[in-house]
Amino acid sequence: MLKIRICICGHPLRHPLLLSILPSESLTLPRFLAALRIVPLLLLAGLLSLPVLALLGAWLPWGQTEASAGAILREMAATVLPGYVWTTLWLALWVGLGAAVVGTATAAVVTLFEFPGRRMFEWLLLLPLAMPAYVTAYAYTDFLQFSGPLQVGLREAFGLEGRLLPEVRSLWGAIWVFLFSLYPYVYLLARTALGERAAHLMEAARLLGAPLSRRIATIALPLARPAVAAGVALVLMETLADFGVTSYFGIQTFTTGILKAWLSMDNRTAAAQLSTMLLALVLLLLWLEHRAQQRMRFAAPRGHAGATEAQPVPLQGGARMAAWVVCTLPVLMGFVAPVVFMLRPLAADWSVLPWERFLEWAWNSVRLGGITSGLAVAVALALAFAVRRRPDLLTRGVVRLASVGYAVPGAVIVVGLLLPVGWLQGVVPHWGVGALVTTTAVGIVWAYLVRFCAVALQSVQSGYARIPGSLDDSARMLGAGGVRLLARVHWPLLRRSTAAAALLVFVDVMKELPATMVLRPFNSDTLAVVAYQLARDERLGEAALPSLALVLVGLVPVVLLSRTLRSRT
């Protein structure tokens, strides 16, 4: 504690205050009150980061008497942990390599070359973003399994017996699903990097006599390397966060191990320790992604000389056919085939489908999505406005603390949220904190906000970046400050950004599976949970209806994204 001198009406007053709140030793009362404005932001950031911070105590016994945290860790190291580590790393390795190859190849083809249908493929290659990976897994399983229509038809046509295709529910099947569901992350970033600078540099190299193969190897690929690295990091974070595909295929990864330890084994210490390990992997990928993003700041501005003169290289003959194959295969495997596979049971027997309960599931999903998107936009506006008014180091640090959950898997957030809730329930059982969080929408909305608030914050901050600071100065000179500044000046200019933020959060909430499955209130099944449960019970035909509904919802931001990209080209 330090003696901080506060001047009120010119008279000094001594009072003990923390140096972290008041940065100087001589403060006036208005400065003192302004410094206290950071307290609500600290409380808000604490609520959003609590699940992540709670995992810092994962290596403590948490009051258990039968075994210490160290003994539990040793037991897992001798039994399940090596399998979790090996399977997770092997899955991440092949998914990352495949997504890098497919995303870079498709981005290079549609950016550097000219062929019929190129403009159409630019937005078609984004369609797999609308398909949740677990929906793709259900579709392929229904069509390719032993009792599926493909193998049944082959056995009847050729008089064969036994299994004719490899088991789709395997590690390689999961790699296939993740590869064609997540490659658009690499495609988007690589396409942006190649389109901004590679085209006119390759044109300059062509004028200097460099052949096409050398131009691609020495110019295009090195320019796209940071973007590809950032895209691969995003793909791996989505792969590590997945629960639907790995659980449905019976693959033992960290995510499935976390929920198994919590729900099946009732061992919260083991679940917390596994969550901490997975969180460390995700933070490493996040650091690599930020580092790659920083290296992407080399692109020339749009007004760069010669940028408008560069034209894609026309393709003829076999090269044109190869370009069509490269662009068609990912769209076919990642979107068209899964949709067709799910439409088959819909067309075959409409009476099997649970139409009477579909509206109830859809309403629960829409209700949770609407509540979360509204709260997320409000929180994002508050945080972004605080940074706008006081862009100091402390405020920026608080906002970053509130955004820490966006890269954290849903299973990790569930464990981090239930740990402090369980501890508080044990200390003050008469408060009923556990029932409030686990039997109402409070807990699930809280988990959604931790997971997706950063999505809304990024969109709102991008909108603030387009508002000049001179407008704030003019508004203050006219007497508009605080809430009036936000309501009268900022809000009309942020409507499109906030609408985009609400839409992105809404779609993400609709597709979220692990947090919803654990924290949803009783009799409040959502489309994602119902699709998973029906598929797990081998009722894949009935799972097609909620799965297709999720795909339709996911198409909305994909269509808006494709329109935005086309307007910039």
C-alpha positions, 0 to 999 in steps of 0.5 A, a space after each residue: 500500500 502506498 500513500 497517494 496524494 489526492 487534491 480536493 479543491 486544492 487541499 491535499 488528502 492522504 488515502 491508501 490506494 493501489 498503484 495499479 488503479 491510480 498511476 500517479 502520485 498526485 491526482 485530482 478528484 476527477 482523475 481519481 473518479 476516471 481511474 475507478 471507471 476501469 473497475 466495471 471493466 475488470 469485473 466484466 473481464 473477470 467473468 469472461 476469463 474466469 473459466 480460463 483462469 480457473 484452470 490455473 489451479 488444475 494441478 492442485 488436489 481441489 480438496 480431494 482426499 482419495 488421491 492427490 493431483 500428482 497421483 492422478 497425473 501419474 495414473 493418466 500418464 501410465 494409461 490414457 495420456 500417451 494415447 491422447 497425445 499421440 492421437 491428437 498430434 497425429 490428427 493435427 499433423 495430417 489435417 494441417 498438411 492436407 489443409 495447407 496443400 488443398 487451401 494453397 492450391 485452390 487459392 493459387 488456381 483462382 488467383 493466378 490463373 484464368 479459366 472458365 468458371 474461375 469467378 464461380 469457384 471463388 465463392 464455391 470454395 467457401 461453401 464448406 464453411 457452412 458445414 459443421 464438421 460433425 454434420 459432414 461426419 454423419 453424412 459420410 457415415 450414413 452413406 459409406 458404412 457397411 449398411 449404407 447404400 453404397 456398400 449394399 448396392 455394390 454387394 447386390 450388383 457384384 454378388 460380393 460379401 463382407 466389407 468393401 470399403 475401409 471403416 469410415 469411423 476411424 482416424 483417417 476418416 476424421 482426417 478426411 472430414 476435417 480436411 475438407 471442412 476446414 481448408 477454407 481457412 487456409 484458402 481465404 488467407 492465402 487468396 488474400 495474400 496472393 491477390 494483393 501482391 503476387 499477381 503483378 510480381 509474377 507479371 514482372 518476373 514473366 517480362 524478365 523471362 522467368 518460366 511459370 514454374 519458377 514464378 510460382 516456386 520463387 514468388 507466389 509460394 514464398 509470398 503466401 507462406 505467412 498466410 498459409 501458416 496463419 490459416 493452418 494454425 486456425 485449422 488446427 485450433 478448430 481440430 483440437 476444439 472439436 468434439 462431435 467428429 472425434 466422439 462420434 468416430 470413437 477417436 481418443 483425443 484430448 477433447 473426448 478425454 476431458 468430457 469422459 473424465 468429467 461426465 463418465 469418471 466423475 473426476 474433475 481433477 483429471 478433467 482439469 489437468 487434461 483441459 490445461 494441457 489442451 489449453 497449452 497446445 491451443 495457446 501455442 497455436 495462437 502464438 504461431 498464428 499471431 506471429 504469422 499474421 504479423 509477417 503478413 504485413 508486407 502487401 502493397 497498397 491498392 494504388 501500387 504501380 502496376 498492380 492494375 496491369 497484372 492479369 491472371 495467366 490463361 490456361 488451355 487444354 490439360 492445364 485447364 482441366 487440372 484447374 477444374 479438378 483442383 477446384 471441384 474436388 474440395 467443393 464436392 467432398 466438403 459440401 455437395 456430397 454431404 448435402 446430397 447424402 443427407 437429402 437422400 433419407 429426407 426424400 426416401 421416407 418423410 414419415 421417419 423424420 421428427 417433424 413434430 419436435 423440430 420446431 421446438 429444437 429450432 426455437 431453443 437454438 434460436 432463443 439461445 443464439 439470440 440472447 447470446 448474440 445480443 449480450 455479446 454485442 452489448 459487451 463488445 460495444 462496452 469494451 470497444 468504447 472503453 478502449 476508444 475513450 481511454 486507449 491506455 495500456 491498462 484498458 487494452 490489457 483488460 480488453 485482451 483479458 476479456 478476449 482470451 476465451 475465443 481460441 479455447 475449446 468448448 470442452 475446456 470452457 465447460 470444465 473451467 466454468 464448473 470448477 469454481 461453481 462447484 467450489 462455491 457450491 461447496 462453500 455456500 450450498 444455500 446459495 444454490 449456485 450450482 442449480 442456477 448455472 446447470 439447470 437454467 440458461 445462465 450457465 450455457 449463455 455464460 459459456 457462450 459469451 466466454 467463447 464468442 465475445 471476442 468474435 463480436 469484439 473483433 467486428 465492432 473494433 473493425 467498425 471503430 477503426 473506420 470512424 475518425 477520431 476527429 468526430 469524437 473531438 467535435 462531439 466533445 466540443 459540442 457537449 456530447 460525452 460518455 453515453 451520449 457520444 456512443 448513442 448519438 455519434 458512434 452507434 449510427 456508424 456502427 450498425 453494420 458492424 454490430 449486425 455482422 457481429 450479432 450474425 456471426 455469434 448467432 451462427 457460432 452458437 447454433 453450431 456449438 456442441 460440447 458446451 451446449 451438450 453439458 450445460 443445456 437446461 433440462 428439456 432444452 435440446 438444440 439442433 446441434 445436440 439433437 443431431 449428435 444424439 440421433 447420429 450416436 443412436 444410429 438414427 442417421 436418417 432422423 439426424 439429417 433434418 436438424 443437420 440440414 437446418 444447421 447448414 442452412 443457417 451457416 450459409 448466411 455468413 458464407 454468402 455475405 463473406 463471398 459478396 464482400 470478397 467479390 466487391 473488393 476484387 
